[in-house]
């Protein structure tokens, strides 16, 4: 897949020179936050991993530990997230969402609905290695019902590939019969079909469903389901239609209204910065009356804002 990220590897890269810049920025009185954010947002994640290794070789200290000691608040959270390898970051996000009292379902929904099958397989393996726990067991211990069943299906990472032309119509029929045509909803049909078919197959099914019922599948899901299951089904449908549009919407609602959901803002900006943030920006501009850049600018402040805007790249005014 072509890299549609805003962050590209630095061309004249020198890991030990970068490690020195960061060390100098944190040495002595006061911290040069500007130097840190300028450097970190202008390197790819793979390059940041090399900088971490060089830093330890040069100074015998852990770069992330030093950053945590020098920085604070949301800015620290963002910089540490950028310094973490992508799979480790997803694994840590999932672990934090599950552990302790209460579950942060939003994180489970976002990560498991949007990652590729290959990424999910890597996440499951890395989770086991990191925590010596089974991610599926941890999730099933913390969730229930059809919400749990669909999460388990997504964790299997066994989506079909391509389009099964012969079953487009029958899938649409099954969804129609399970929802709009039935008194009460047969959630299992939604869970099985949306959890197992490929994105391109599902897009055809959604068109057939629209012809059959007169409704977009999203409208039916909103009417027929509720709570966490509704959120997960909608995320799966939106990601089947367009992952960048799903994230554009996620970012918009993280910032809209009073208060900002900074955890979501940081997670999406960090995880998509080298994947499809250019496409997310284009979708954002198409869907909402402003650019992603202008919304971040209006919603955040200080070094945190500077670093987010550096990740965002240009303004699609």
N, C-alpha and C positions, 0 to 999 in steps of 0.2 A: 504494500500500500504506500502510495506517495505520502511523504510527510507534509501534512497541512498544518503543522504547528507554527507558532510565532517564534519559538525559541529554536535556534539552529546552533550546531556546534561552532565554537570559535575556531577560526582558521589557523592563526599562529599560536597554537595552544602550548603552554608550558606549565605543567602541573606544579612544579616546585616554585616557580616564580609567583603563581597565583596563591600558593600556600603562604608565601612570604608576605604578599599584599594583605591577606586576611590576618596574619599574625600581627603585622604592624598596626592594622586597623583596630586591634583589640588590646594592644600593649599600652601600658602606662595609664595615665588618668584619662577617663572619658573614652568613648568608643566612636570610631568613625563609621556610623551606620551607612552613610552614603557610599563609601568605598565598598562596603560589604554588599549592598544591594546591587550596585552597578556591576560588580564582578559576577555575583551568583546568578543574576537573571540573564547574563550574556554568555553563559556556558550551558552545554547540554548536560543532561543528567549523568551520562557516562563520564563526561569530563569532570563533573563534580565528585564522582566516586574516586577518580584518580587524584584529585586535589586532597580529598580526605586521607588517602593513603600517604601522599607526600607529606602532609602536615604531621602525621604521626611519625614518619621517618625522620623529619627534620627536628621536631620539637618534643617527641616522646609524649605527646598529649593527644587526646581525642578532640577533633575539630568540633563535632556536634556538642560535646560537653562544654567546650570553651564558648561556643556561640550561645548556648543556654545560660551560661554564667554572665555573659555580657549584655545580652539583649533581653527584652521583656515583652509581655503582652502579645497582641495579634501579630506584630511584626516578627517576633521570635518564632511563633507557630508557623508562619509562612516560610521563613528562611530555613528552619529545620525540615519542614516538609519538602522543600526544594532540594535539600541535601540528602534526602532519603531515596533509595532506589525504588522504582515504581511498584514492583511486586511487594516489597517490604512495606511500602506506604499503604497499599490496599489491605494487606494482611493486618497491619497495626490498626487501621481504621475499623476493620471488621471486628477485631478483638475488643477494641475500646467500645464499640457499639453494643457488644454482647455482655461484656463482663460487668459485675456489680449489679446493683439494684436497677431494674427497669432496662429496657432495650431501646436503642435508638434505631427504630425500624427504617427511618429515612435513609440511613447509611446502607443498610442491607439492600434495600430496594434499588438505590442508585447504582451501587457497584455491581450487584448480580444481574440487573436488567441490562446494563450497558456494556459490560466487558465481553470480549470475544470468547468462544469456547476454549481456545488455546490459553488465553489469559486466566480463565476460571480454573483450568487444570493446574496452571502454575501457582495460582493463589492457594488452592487446596493443598498442594504439596508443600509450599513454603510455610503455610499455617501449621501443618503437622510438624515440620522441622523446627519452627520457632517456639511453639508452645507445647509440643508433644501431646497435642489434643487433636481430635477429629473435628474439623470445622462443621461438618454436617451434624454431628452429635451436639455440638455447642449451640448450633442454630435451632435444632429441633427441641432442645431442652428449654429454649427461650421463646418459642413461638407455637402457634397451634392452628388447627383447622386447615382450610384450603390455602390460606396464606403460607403456612408451613409447607404444604404439599408442593406449591409452585416454587418456593425457594429450593426445596430438595431437588425438584426436576432441573432447575437452572444450575444447581451445583453438579449435576451429573455431566453437564457440558457435552451432551450428546445430540444437539440439534441436528436435524436432517440438513443436507446441503441441496442446493438447487430447487427447482420447481417440480412438484408432482402434479402434472397437468390433470391427471385423471381424478385427483381428490380435491381440487379447488372448490368445485361446486358442492361436494358432500361435506367438506369442512364448513363452508358458509351455512349450509342447511343445518348442520349439527349445532352451530353457534346460535342460529336463529331459533331452533327448537328448544335450546337450552335456556334461552333468555326471553326474548320478546313474546314468543308463542306459548310460553308456559306460565302457569300460575305458580309463583315461586321460581327460583332460579336453580338450574342444575350447574353448580359452579365447576364440577369436575370436568365437563366438556371444555369450558373456557381454559381451565388450568392445563389440561392435556394438550390441546391444540396450540394454544399460545406459547406453551413451554417447549414444545418439540419441533415445530415447523421452522424452516429457514425464513429469514427476513424477506427475501424476494418472493417466496411462496405466500407468506402472510399478506404481503401487499396486494397480491392477486385475490386472496380470500376476502380482504377488506372491501375491495371493489365489488366482488360478487355479493357480499353481505349487504352493501349499500343498495345494490339493484334489487335484492330480494326483500329487504325490510323497509327501505326508504330512510334508514338511519345510518349515520356513521357508527362504527363499532364503539368508538369512545362514548357516544351518547348513551348507547345501550348499557355499557359497563357502569357509567355514572348512575343510571337509573336502577340497574339490577343488583349492584353490589355496593358494599360500604366499607369504611375503615381501611385497615392495612391491605386487605385483599384488593380493594378498589385501586389504591395507590400503586400496588405492584402490577396489576393487570394493565393499568394506563401507562405505566413506565415501559412495560414490555411492548405494548402496541406502539407507543411513540418512538421507541428505539428501532422497531421494525420499519417504521416509516422513514425516520431520519435521526440518527444519533446526534448530529450537530444541532438539529432543531430541538431535540429533547434537552440538551444541555443549555441551549440559549434560554429556553423557558425556565429551567432550573435556576440559572443565574438571575434571571429577571425577578422571579418570585423570592429569591434569597435577599434581594435588595429593595423590593417594592414595599411601600407602606412605611410605617414607623418601625425603627429598629432593623438591624441587618443580621441575617443568619451568617455570621462570619465563618463558621466551620464549613458550611456548604460552599461559600464563596471561595475560600482558600482551597478546599478539596478539588473543586472543579477547575479552577485556574491552574493549579499545580498539575493535576493528572491529565489535562487536555493540552497543556502548553506545547508539547512536542507531538501531539497526535492530530488534532483537528480544530485548534482554536481559531484559525483563519475562517474555516467554514462556520464555526459557531458565531463568530462576529457577523458574518454575512447573513446568517439566519436571524440573528438578534435584530439587525437593522430592518430586515424584511418583516418580522413579526411585531416589532414594537416601534413606538414613535421616536426612538432615540438610538444612539449608538451605545455599545457596551462600554466603550471608553468614557463617554459622558456620564453614564450611570454610575460607574465605579468612582469617577472623579467627584460626583455629587454626594456619594454615600460613605466615603472613607476619608481619612486624613493622615497627615504626617508621613513617616517613612513607609508605613504600611501601604498607604495610597501610592506612593512613588514606586514601590516594588510591584504592586498589582498592575499599575499602568505600564511599567516596563514589560511585564509578562504579556499584557494585552497587545502591546505593539501600537499600531496606528489607530487613528480615530476615523470611523466611517461616518462622518457627519453628513 
